[in-house]
Amino acid sequence: MTNPTEPARTLVPVPAAERPRRVRRTARVLVVDDRDRLLLFGDTDPGLPGSRWWITPGGGVDPGESDLAAAVRELEEETGLAVAPSQMVGPVLVRRVVHGYTDVVLDQEDVFYAVWVPAFEVSDAGHTPEERITMTEHRWWSRDEIAGTGAEIWPAAVLDLWAEAEVRRASAAAGDPAPPPLDGGQVEESTVPA
């Protein structure tokens, strides 16, 4: 969903010094299926032909919305899968990330959740017009495929995050209290340096 208070991206290159800087909070979801595969979307920067990286489902937290509610909503919008908030594990990680694109710099705080689901067919029916342009494909990845790929994946430490989410899932199943999310620090993931 596009936040009505956030201006739409132009998707057209802007000189680096003139790119607007937007600050936002996002909820992202590690979606793991019953074949132990992680769902990732192929994303692009339309201003940089040939660019591509892989991301987890997720997006901006709307005003007045909780991180968990945003994670559930974004998952349904981007994949067509509706889950109950109680199915989510987390938050697992909170990090500050700067994404430099050809038209904008996004300075955001990402909150990561995880969910385990039966394998399903992804639907892009809920994608925004911008997502229809930038998110060009999706794929289920095994751990070995992620470990062996030369493709860029955001976050780069997605395998470590997946392992941490599993530990937290087992801990929750045992009735242990939820630990605070890991602090992922500050990173930059950019097609054009911020």
N, C-alpha and C positions, 0 to 999 in steps of 0.2 A: 504494500500500500504506500502511496506517496503521501508524505506528510504535507498537509496544506500550507503549513508555515514555512516550508523549505522550498526555495526556488528550484525549478526543474533544471537539470543539467542541459547544456547546449549540445554536447557530444561533438562539438566542432573545436579544433585546436585554438588555444588562446596563448599569446606570448607568456612564457613562464612567469615573468614578473607581474603579469596582470591577472593571473588565474585567481578567482575568488577562493577564499578559504572558508569552509563550512565545518562547524563543530556539531557532532551528534553522538548519540548513544545507540548501539545496535545490540540485538540479540541474535546469536548464531546457534545452529544446531548440528551436532554430529548425529547423523541418521545411520544406524547400523542395522542391517537386515539379518534374517535368520540363517543366512549363508556366510555370515561374518564379513560382510562387505560394507564399505562406507560410501554414501552418496555424495558426489561432488558435481558442481556445475562448471562447465567451461565458460569463462567470462572473458570479455575483450574490452579494449579501449578503442572505440570507433575512430578516434583521431590519430591512431597509430596502427595503420594497416598491418595485419599479420600478428598482432599481439594476441597472446592467449595465456591464461593461467586457470587454475581450478580452485573453487571456493566451496565452502559449506553453505547450505541454505541459511537464509537469515536476512535481516534488514533493520531499518530504523525503528526505534521505540517511539511510539506516538505520544504526544503530550497527555499526561495523566494515566498512562498505561504502565503496568509493571513489566519488568524484564521477562518474567515467566509468561505473562499473557502475550507479550510481543513474540516470544519464541514459538508459542503454540499457533498464533495467528500467521506469522511469517511461514512456518512450516506448511500450513494448509494452503496459503496463497501460492507458494512457490512449487509445491509438489502435489497438491490435491489431497494430501493425507491429513485427516483430522485425528488428533490425539487428545486425551485428557491431560490437564496440567499435572496430575499425579503420576503420569507415565514418564515425565521428564526427570532426568537426573541432573542435579546441579543447583546453582551454577558451579561449573567445574573450574573455570578460568576467567579472570578479568584482565584485560590488557588495554593499553593505549596504543593505537596504531595510526600512522599517517599514510594515506594513500594519495600519491601524486599521479593525477591523470592529465591528459593534454588539455582539458577544459576546466579543471577544478582540483583543489586540494581538499581532501576529506580528512579531518582530524577527529577521530572517533574513539570512544571507549567501547570495546567489544566485550560482551558477556556471553560465554559459551555454556550451552546445555548439551545433553546427550539423550537419545531415545533409541530403544531397541524395538524393532517392528518386524512383522513378516514381510518378505519380499513383496513389492507392489510395483505397479506400472505408474511412473511419474506422469502427472498432468501439468501442463503449463497454462491451463485455462485461467488461472488467477494472476498471471504475470502482468506487470504494468507495461505500458508502451515502451518505457526505457529498457526494462528487463528483456522484452522481446527483441530489442536491437542488440543488447550487450551479452546476454546469457544465451549462447548459441547452441548448447548441447548439455546433456547430463550423462553421467556414467556411474555405475557401481564399481568400486575399486576394492580389491583384496589388499591385505597388508603387504604382501610380497610385491604386488604391482606398484603400490605407492613407494615402497623402499627402493624398487629398481627403476623407477621412471626418471627421465631427465626433464619431465614437465615441471613447470613451476606450480607449486601448491601453496595457497594462503590459508591458514598459517603454515609456515614451513615446518613447525614441530607438530604437525597433525598426528603423527604416529604416537608421540609421547602423550599428547592430549587424549587420544583414544585409549591408551593404556591407563591413564589416570582416571578417565571416566569409568572404565571397567572396575577399577578398585573401589570407586565410590558407589557403583551400582551394587557390588557384592556387600559392601559395608551397610548400605541402606536395607538390603534384603535381610541382613542379620539383625536389623533393628538398631544399629549404632547411630548416634546423632551425626548429622551432616556436618562435616568440617567446613570451614570457610573456603571460598574459592581460592585457587592458586593465583598468585600475582604474576602475570605474564610480562610485567615491565612495559617498556615502550619500544616499539619497533617501527620500521618503515617498510611498506610493501608498495612499490610504485612502478608504473610504466615510465613516468617522467619524474625524476627526483623532485621531492618537495622542497 
